[in-house]
Amino acid sequence: MTDWTPPANINSDQDLPWRAIDVRACKDNPVALAEGADGAPKIMPRAMDQSNYLGRFIGTGSPVTINLLGLVNPRVVRFDIACGSSDGNTGFTFGVSNAASQSTGYLSPITSGFQTFTNPMQGMATFYMDFVTGEWLCAANFGGGHGVATPAYAPFQNISFRGAGTQGAYLYVAAHSITGRT
């Protein structure tokens, strides 16, 4: 592991010549910081973590349902959703449940701004879910909404999405963890 040189030991005065220790500290300190060397400031794990992508989930059928089970580490998750069907129905519903399988049932994320589309139509939505408080927000090309899932069932660990179409329905979902559990 690379050694950390405390900034107080580095000669940084503009009028003084550099010493070998100063040059070495400028070269080594960033590496020592990343490696977590003794005496170096600590980096928050989420600042270095690149594993916030939880995966992609694809479903087709009539009706189409996608279940994401066992989400125990994330707090806030962003879901990017494409949905539609060959019968012109677009949109989706969602439901969340906890480890004891207590569920909210399916809820509509669209509380205002619904548009009627012609066949075939693809809906695009960004959906945020706080698995600790139950708060959710949806912004889509077919409307939007926000609310709180039954907080008595929180914290949630599972979420299901169900497509609105009855013929040739599909859901494409990509999940991204926004913050770690606090």
C-alpha positions as CSV (number, residue, x, y, z in Angstrom):
1,M,0.0,0.0,0.0
2,T,1.2,3.5,-0.8
3,D,2.1,5.7,2.1
4,W,0.1,8.9,2.9
5,T,2.0,12.1,3.6
6,P,0.0,14.6,5.6
7,P,-0.4,18.0,3.9
8,A,1.2,19.7,6.9
9,N,4.5,17.9,6.0
10,I,4.4,19.1,2.4
11,N,6.3,22.3,1.6
12,S,3.8,24.2,-0.6
13,D,5.1,27.7,-0.2
14,Q,5.5,29.2,-3.6
15,D,8.9,30.8,-2.8
16,L,10.5,27.7,-1.4
17,P,12.1,25.0,-3.5
18,W,10.5,21.6,-3.7
19,R,12.0,18.7,-1.8
20,A,11.9,15.0,-2.8
21,I,9.3,14.4,-0.1
22,D,7.0,17.1,-1.6
23,V,7.2,15.6,-5.1
24,R,6.6,12.1,-3.8
25,A,3.6,13.2,-1.8
26,C,2.1,14.8,-4.9
27,K,2.6,11.6,-6.8
28,D,1.6,9.1,-4.0
29,N,-1.1,10.9,-2.0
30,P,-3.9,10.4,-4.6
31,V,-3.1,6.7,-4.7
32,A,-2.9,6.4,-1.0
33,L,-6.2,8.1,-0.7
34,A,-7.9,5.6,-3.1
35,E,-6.2,2.7,-1.3
36,G,-7.4,3.9,2.1
37,A,-3.8,4.2,3.6
38,D,-3.3,4.9,7.3
39,G,-3.8,8.6,8.0
40,A,-5.4,9.3,4.7
41,P,-9.0,10.8,4.6
42,K,-11.6,8.1,4.1
43,I,-13.7,8.1,0.9
44,M,-17.4,7.3,1.3
45,P,-18.1,3.9,-0.3
46,R,-20.8,5.2,-2.6
47,A,-18.4,7.7,-4.1
48,M,-16.2,4.8,-5.3
49,D,-19.0,2.2,-5.9
50,Q,-19.9,1.6,-9.6
51,S,-22.5,-1.1,-8.8
52,N,-25.6,1.1,-8.7
53,Y,-27.0,-0.6,-11.8
54,L,-29.3,-3.3,-10.4
55,G,-30.1,-4.8,-13.8
56,R,-32.5,-4.9,-16.7
57,F,-35.8,-6.8,-16.7
58,I,-37.8,-7.6,-19.8
59,G,-41.3,-9.0,-20.0
60,T,-43.8,-9.7,-22.7
61,G,-47.2,-11.3,-22.7
62,S,-50.8,-10.5,-22.0
63,P,-50.8,-9.4,-19.3
64,V,-47.1,-8.8,-18.6
65,T,-45.7,-8.7,-15.1
66,I,-42.1,-8.1,-13.9
67,N,-41.1,-8.9,-10.4
68,L,-37.9,-7.5,-8.7
69,L,-37.5,-9.4,-5.4
70,G,-35.1,-9.0,-2.5
71,L,-34.0,-5.4,-2.9
72,V,-32.7,-5.1,0.6
73,N,-29.8,-2.7,0.2
74,P,-31.1,0.2,-1.9
75,R,-33.1,3.0,-0.4
76,V,-34.1,5.0,-3.5
77,V,-34.2,3.3,-6.8
78,R,-34.8,4.8,-10.3
79,F,-36.6,2.7,-12.8
80,D,-36.4,3.6,-16.5
81,I,-39.5,2.0,-18.1
82,A,-40.6,1.4,-21.7
83,C,-44.1,-0.1,-21.9
84,G,-46.8,-0.6,-24.5
85,S,-48.9,-3.1,-26.4
86,S,-50.2,-3.8,-29.9
87,D,-53.7,-2.9,-28.8
88,G,-52.7,0.7,-28.1
89,N,-52.8,0.6,-24.4
90,T,-49.8,2.0,-22.7
91,G,-48.8,2.6,-19.1
92,F,-48.3,0.3,-16.1
93,T,-49.2,-0.2,-12.5
94,F,-46.9,-1.1,-9.7
95,G,-47.0,-2.8,-6.3
96,V,-44.5,-3.1,-3.4
97,S,-44.3,-5.6,-0.6
98,N,-42.0,-6.3,2.4
99,A,-40.2,-9.3,3.6
100,A,-43.4,-10.6,5.3
101,S,-45.2,-10.4,1.9
102,Q,-47.5,-7.6,3.1
103,S,-48.4,-5.9,-0.2
104,T,-49.9,-2.6,-1.3
105,G,-51.6,-4.3,-4.3
106,Y,-51.3,-2.6,-7.7
107,L,-51.2,1.2,-7.7
108,S,-51.4,3.5,-10.7
109,P,-48.4,5.9,-10.9
110,I,-50.4,8.2,-13.3
111,T,-52.5,10.6,-11.3
112,S,-52.7,13.4,-13.9
113,G,-52.1,14.2,-17.5
114,F,-53.2,10.9,-19.2
115,Q,-53.0,11.1,-23.0
116,T,-54.8,8.9,-25.5
117,F,-52.5,7.4,-28.1
118,T,-53.0,5.6,-31.4
119,N,-51.9,2.0,-32.1
120,P,-49.2,1.0,-31.5
121,M,-47.8,3.3,-28.8
122,Q,-44.8,3.1,-26.5
123,G,-44.8,4.7,-23.2
124,M,-41.6,6.0,-21.6
125,A,-41.4,6.6,-17.9
126,T,-38.9,7.4,-15.1
127,F,-40.2,6.1,-11.8
128,Y,-38.5,6.7,-8.4
129,M,-39.3,4.6,-5.4
130,D,-38.0,5.1,-1.8
131,F,-38.0,1.6,-0.3
132,V,-37.8,2.9,3.3
133,T,-40.5,5.6,3.3
134,G,-42.7,4.3,0.5
135,E,-42.6,7.6,-1.3
136,W,-42.8,7.4,-5.1
137,L,-42.7,9.7,-8.1
138,C,-43.4,9.0,-11.8
139,A,-42.8,11.3,-14.8
140,A,-43.8,9.8,-18.2
141,N,-44.8,10.8,-21.7
142,F,-48.3,9.7,-20.8
143,G,-48.7,11.6,-17.5
144,G,-47.3,11.6,-14.1
145,G,-47.9,11.3,-10.4
146,H,-46.6,11.0,-6.9
147,G,-47.6,9.5,-3.6
148,V,-46.8,7.3,-0.7
149,A,-47.3,3.5,-0.7
150,T,-48.8,2.2,2.6
151,P,-46.1,3.2,5.0
152,A,-47.2,0.5,7.6
153,Y,-45.7,-2.1,5.2
154,A,-42.3,-0.3,4.9
155,P,-39.5,-1.0,4.5
156,F,-40.2,-2.6,1.2
157,Q,-38.0,-5.3,-0.5
158,N,-40.0,-6.2,-3.6
159,I,-41.6,-4.3,-6.4
160,S,-43.7,-5.6,-9.3
161,F,-44.7,-3.8,-12.5
162,R,-47.7,-4.8,-14.6
163,G,-48.2,-3.6,-18.2
164,A,-51.5,-2.1,-19.2
165,G,-52.0,-3.8,-22.6
166,T,-54.0,-6.9,-23.2
167,Q,-52.5,-7.8,-26.6
168,G,-48.8,-8.0,-27.3
169,A,-47.9,-6.2,-24.1
170,Y,-44.3,-5.5,-23.1
171,L,-42.3,-3.9,-20.3
172,Y,-38.6,-3.1,-20.4
173,V,-37.3,-1.9,-17.0
174,A,-33.8,-0.8,-16.0
175,A,-33.2,-0.4,-12.3
176,H,-30.5,1.9,-10.7
177,S,-29.9,2.4,-7.0
178,I,-29.7,6.1,-6.2
179,T,-28.6,5.9,-2.5
180,G,-27.6,3.2,-0.1
181,R,-29.7,2.3,2.9
182,T,-29.3,4.7,5.8
